[in-house]
Amino acid sequence: MMIYLDNAATTWPKPEQTVASIADCIRNNGANPGRGGHKMSLAAGRLIYNARELLAKLFNVDNPSRIIFTGNATESLNLVLKGILKPGNHVITSSMEHNAVARPLHFLKGQGVEVSEIECSPAGIMDPGDVEKAIRKNTTAIVVLHASNVNGVIMPVERLGEIAANHGIKFILDAAQTAGLLDIDVERLHLDALAFTGHKGLYGPQGTGGLFIREGLEVIPLLQGGTGSKSESLEQPPDLPDRFESGTPNTPGIAGLAEGVRVVTEKGLGEIRKHENMLLRRFLDGLEQLKQIQIYGPGNPMLQVPVVSINVKDQDSSEIAFILDKVFNIACRSGLHCSPQAHKTIGTLNQGAVRFSFSMYNTIEDVDKTLHALEGIIAEMP
């Protein structure tokens, strides 16, 4: 049986309820929601609205219609960033961002948007004071990830939300690594937009994600097309969610996402975090006993999600990951993790890093076997 430690990419296994709900939707509820008045179409519409309600409750969103379904967090971030930023606007971000933020902002720089990238410490820690110092008269938004997909470091989002609110700046959060793990309250964090993916901590299928848009935030849609509403008009419907959901939705995927959210809610964020922190602490303690291992990040479960990146001396990170997979049947991820700026920050841009990431389905045995495998790899090194 494979030891799967690549949950920062996508969680596996998925709950049985997630898998069953997808199959049930395809077999028994395969009509287009909102595209007909027959009972199967209406049932599909109710299924999607139920998913909105579950997500709204999880994120403390008072109006479920402000949850927009997308294919993933990257699509959500492109939608909101390209939908609100205009030439002459200024946006603040961090040096730890995934390309889901970094690439759209790079594109927008070419369109005349000004971008300030706040340099984080070698552990990936951001100083909110640096953000406040970077604010200008034309600053429109602060956009950061909630936690790094490279070393797990958690950003000071509560303080950033306060800074944004105090200065009348929009606050946009990339919660790809934290939705379903950390408590995300859009009111407490002063969030104007929240991008999340369905296939990681929410235990839904790949190809699902979403975006919360606060009332009053004017976002230009990326797409225009069929929504099943106001079909007589060539204008895109102004009301949410239809304004941003052109085309046939991924109803089976959203059905699976709804069940994943239900599993997470019933288990409890606190219990999931407690279990993953225990695994993380055991893994970090074990790594510290291996003298050839370089650990990146805070090294403290209270300051990070269960994502750990390492290197073994000066060995190629891809070679280490290959050996773990081929010899020990352990799945992890090596390289730059679609986050070159983060690797530049922590000093691993040339070597990359070997990343291990845990889920609620991992066990102490998984941790111990991985530590034993690393010990064996080190012993065989010249």
C-alpha positions in Angstrom: 0.0 0.0 0.0 1.4 3.4 -1.0 2.1 5.9 1.7 0.7 9.1 0.2 2.3 12.3 1.4 1.4 14.6 -1.5 -1.8 16.1 0.0 -0.7 19.7 -0.6 -1.2 18.8 -4.3 -4.4 17.0 -3.8 -5.8 14.9 -0.9 -6.0 11.2 -1.3 -7.8 9.0 -0.5 -11.2 10.8 -0.7 -14.0 10.0 1.7 -16.3 7.2 0.5 -19.1 9.7 0.7 -17.4 11.9 -1.8 -16.9 9.1 -4.3 -20.5 7.8 -3.8 -22.1 11.2 -4.3 -20.3 11.7 -7.6 -21.5 8.3 -8.9 -25.0 8.9 -7.6 -25.2 12.3 -9.3 -24.1 10.8 -12.7 -26.4 7.8 -12.4 -29.5 9.4 -11.0 -29.3 13.2 -11.3 -27.6 13.9 -14.5 -29.6 16.8 -15.8 -28.4 20.4 -16.2 -29.3 22.6 -13.2 -31.3 25.7 -14.1 -31.7 24.7 -17.7 -35.1 23.2 -17.5 -38.3 22.9 -15.4 -38.4 19.1 -15.1 -37.8 17.5 -11.8 -34.3 16.2 -12.6 -33.1 19.6 -13.5 -34.7 21.1 -10.4 -33.1 18.4 -8.3 -29.6 19.2 -9.8 -30.2 22.9 -9.0 -31.0 22.0 -5.4 -27.9 19.9 -5.1 -25.7 22.9 -6.2 -27.5 25.3 -3.9 -27.0 22.8 -1.0 -23.2 22.9 -1.7 -23.3 26.7 -1.6 -25.0 26.6 1.7 -22.5 24.2 3.2 -19.6 26.4 2.1 -21.2 29.6 3.2 -21.7 28.1 6.7 -18.1 26.9 6.8 -16.7 30.4 5.9 -19.4 32.4 7.8 -20.9 33.9 4.6 -24.4 35.2 5.2 -25.6 34.9 1.6 -24.8 31.5 -0.1 -25.3 33.2 -3.5 -22.0 35.0 -3.0 -20.2 31.7 -3.3 -19.2 31.3 -6.9 -18.2 27.9 -8.3 -15.1 27.6 -10.4 -12.8 24.8 -11.6 -10.1 25.5 -9.0 -8.4 28.2 -6.9 -6.3 29.4 -9.8 -9.4 30.2 -11.8 -10.9 32.0 -8.8 -7.8 34.1 -8.3 -7.7 35.0 -12.0 -11.3 36.0 -11.9 -11.0 38.4 -9.0 -7.6 39.8 -9.8 -8.3 40.5 -13.5 -11.8 41.6 -12.6 -10.9 44.4 -10.1 -7.4 45.6 -11.0 -7.0 48.3 -13.6 -4.0 50.2 -15.0 -2.7 52.6 -12.4 -3.9 50.5 -9.4 -1.3 49.2 -6.9 -1.5 45.8 -5.3 0.6 44.3 -2.4 1.6 40.7 -2.3 4.3 38.4 -0.7 7.4 36.7 -1.9 5.9 33.3 -0.9 3.1 33.2 -3.4 2.1 30.3 -5.6 2.0 31.0 -9.3 -1.8 31.1 -9.1 -1.2 34.6 -7.7 2.3 35.5 -9.0 1.5 34.8 -12.7 -1.8 36.8 -12.9 0.0 39.7 -11.2 2.9 39.5 -13.5 0.5 39.6 -16.4 -1.3 42.6 -14.9 2.0 44.4 -14.5 2.2 44.3 -18.2 -1.2 46.0 -18.3 -0.1 48.9 -16.1 -0.9 47.5 -12.6 1.8 48.3 -10.0 2.9 45.4 -7.8 4.8 45.4 -4.5 6.2 42.1 -3.4 6.9 42.0 0.3 10.1 40.0 1.0 9.5 37.4 3.7 12.1 35.9 6.0 14.1 32.8 5.0 11.5 30.8 7.0 8.8 32.4 4.8 7.4 34.6 7.6 5.8 37.9 6.6 6.0 41.1 8.7 2.7 42.9 8.6 4.5 46.2 9.3 6.2 45.8 5.9 2.8 45.6 4.3 1.6 48.7 6.0 4.7 50.6 5.0 4.2 49.6 1.3 0.7 51.2 1.1 0.3 54.0 -1.4 -2.4 56.4 -2.3 -3.3 54.1 -5.3 -3.1 50.8 -3.4 -6.2 48.9 -4.3 -5.7 45.4 -2.8 -3.6 43.1 -0.6 -3.5 39.6 -2.0 -1.7 36.7 -0.2 -1.9 33.0 0.3 -3.2 31.8 3.7 -0.4 29.2 4.1 2.5 28.3 1.9 2.3 25.2 -0.3 6.1 25.0 -0.1 6.9 25.1 3.7 3.5 25.4 5.3 4.1 28.8 6.9 0.9 30.5 7.9 0.6 34.2 7.0 -0.6 36.8 9.6 -3.9 37.1 7.9 -5.8 38.5 10.9 -3.4 41.5 11.1 -3.4 41.9 7.3 -7.2 42.0 7.3 -7.2 44.7 9.9 -4.6 46.7 8.0 -6.7 46.4 4.8 -9.9 47.5 6.6 -8.2 50.4 8.3 -6.9 51.8 5.0 -10.0 51.0 2.8 -8.1 48.4 0.8 -9.5 45.2 -0.6 -8.2 42.0 1.0 -8.0 38.9 -1.2 -7.0 35.5 0.3 -5.8 32.4 -1.4 -7.0 29.6 0.8 -5.9 26.6 -1.4 -3.9 25.1 1.4 -6.2 26.0 4.4 -9.8 25.6 3.4 -11.0 22.7 5.5 -8.1 22.9 7.9 -7.9 26.3 9.4 -10.9 28.4 10.6 -11.7 30.9 7.9 -14.3 33.5 8.9 -14.8 36.1 6.1 -16.1 38.7 8.6 -13.4 38.2 11.2 -10.7 38.4 8.6 -12.2 41.3 6.8 -12.1 39.4 3.5 -13.4 40.9 0.3 -12.6 37.8 -1.7 -11.8 34.3 -0.7 -10.4 31.8 -3.3 -10.5 28.1 -2.4 -10.1 24.8 -4.1 -12.3 21.7 -3.5 -9.8 18.9 -4.0 -7.4 19.5 -1.1 -8.6 20.1 2.5 -12.2 20.0 1.5 -11.8 16.4 0.2 -13.8 17.0 -2.9 -12.8 15.9 -6.4 -10.3 17.7 -8.7 -11.8 20.3 -11.0 -13.8 22.0 -8.2 -13.2 25.2 -6.5 -14.9 28.5 -5.7 -14.7 32.2 -4.8 -16.5 34.3 -2.2 -17.1 37.8 -3.3 -18.2 40.4 -0.7 -21.2 42.5 -1.5 -20.1 45.8 -2.9 -16.9 44.4 -4.6 -17.4 45.1 -8.3 -15.7 42.3 -10.3 -15.8 42.2 -14.1 -16.6 38.6 -15.2 -14.0 36.6 -17.1 -16.7 34.8 -19.1 -20.1 35.6 -20.6 -22.5 33.1 -21.8 -25.5 30.9 -20.9 -26.6 30.9 -17.3 -30.2 29.6 -17.6 -31.4 33.0 -16.4 -32.4 36.2 -18.3 -31.9 34.3 -21.6 -33.8 37.0 -23.5 -31.0 39.5 -22.9 -27.5 39.7 -24.5 -26.3 41.3 -21.3 -24.7 39.0 -18.7 -27.1 38.7 -15.7 -26.1 41.1 -13.0 -27.0 38.9 -10.1 -24.8 36.4 -8.3 -24.0 33.6 -8.8 -25.1 33.7 -12.4 -22.9 36.8 -13.2 -19.8 34.5 -12.9 -21.1 31.1 -13.7 -21.5 30.9 -17.5 -21.8 27.5 -19.1 -22.8 24.1 -17.8 -21.5 23.6 -14.2 -19.6 20.6 -13.0 -22.6 19.2 -11.1 -21.1 15.7 -10.3 -18.0 17.4 -9.0 -19.9 19.9 -6.9 -21.9 17.0 -5.5 -18.7 15.4 -4.4 -17.4 18.7 -3.0 -20.6 19.0 -0.9 -20.0 15.6 0.6 -16.3 16.5 1.3 -17.4 19.7 3.1 -19.9 17.7 5.1 -17.2 15.2 6.2 -14.9 18.0 7.2 -17.7 19.7 9.1 -18.8 16.6 10.9 -15.2 15.7 11.8 -14.5 19.2 13.0 -11.7 21.6 12.0 -10.3 21.4 15.5 -10.0 17.6 15.4 -8.5 17.6 11.9 -5.9 20.2 12.9 -5.1 18.3 16.1 -4.4 15.1 14.3 -2.3 16.7 11.6 -0.4 18.7 14.1 0.5 15.5 15.9 1.8 13.9 12.7 3.7 17.1 11.9 5.4 17.3 15.3 6.4 13.7 15.1 7.8 14.2 11.6 9.7 17.3 12.5 11.2 15.8 15.7 12.3 12.8 13.6 13.9 14.9 10.9 15.9 16.9 13.5 17.6 13.6 14.5 18.9 13.1 10.9 22.0 15.3 10.6 22.1 15.2 6.8 18.6 16.8 6.5 18.0 20.5 5.9 14.5 21.5 7.0 12.8 24.7 5.6 10.2 26.7 7.3 9.1 27.6 10.9 9.6 24.1 12.3 6.6 24.8 14.6 3.2 23.1 14.1 1.5 26.2 15.6 3.0 28.4 12.8 2.4 26.1 9.8 0.1 23.7 8.2 1.2 20.1 7.8 3.5 20.8 4.9 7.3 20.2 5.3 10.0 20.7 2.7 13.5 19.3 3.1 16.7 18.5 1.3 19.2 15.7 1.8 22.6 17.4 1.8 23.3 18.6 -1.8 21.4 15.7 -3.4 19.0 16.5 -6.3 15.5 16.8 -4.8 14.0 14.9 -7.7 16.4 12.0 -7.2 15.4 11.7 -3.5 11.7 11.8 -4.4 12.3 9.2 -7.1 14.0 6.8 -4.6 11.2 7.3 -2.1 8.6 6.4 -4.7 10.5 3.6 -6.5 12.1 1.8 -3.5 9.8 2.7 -0.5 6.5 3.3 -2.2 6.2 6.8 -0.6 4.6 9.5 -2.7 5.9 13.1 -2.2 6.7 15.9 -4.5 10.0 17.5 -5.5 11.1 20.5 -7.4 9.7 24.1 -7.2 6.1 23.3 -6.5 4.8 26.0 -8.9 6.2 28.5 -6.5 9.6 29.8 -7.7 9.4 33.0 -5.7 8.9 31.1 -2.5 11.9 28.9 -3.3 13.9 32.0 -4.0 12.9 33.3 -0.6 13.8 30.2 1.4 17.0 29.6 -0.7 16.1 26.5 -2.7 15.6 27.9 -6.2 18.4 25.9 -7.7 18.1 22.7 -5.8 14.3 22.6 -5.3 13.1 20.7 -2.3 11.4 17.4 -1.3 7.9 18.2 0.1 5.9 16.0 2.4 2.3 16.9 3.2 -0.2 15.1 5.5 -4.0 14.7 5.6 -6.5 13.5 8.1 -6.1 10.0 6.7 -2.3 9.7 7.4 -1.1 7.8 10.4 1.8 7.7 12.8 3.0 4.6 10.9 3.2 6.6 7.7 5.4 9.1 9.5 7.7 6.5 11.0 8.1 4.6 7.8 9.0 7.8 6.0 11.6 8.7 8.6 13.0 5.2 8.4 13.2 5.5 4.6 15.1 8.8 4.7 17.5 7.3 7.3 18.1 4.4 4.8 18.7 6.8 1.9 21.2 8.8 4.0 23.0 5.6 5.0 23.5 4.6 1.4 24.9 8.0 0.4 28.7 8.2 -0.3 
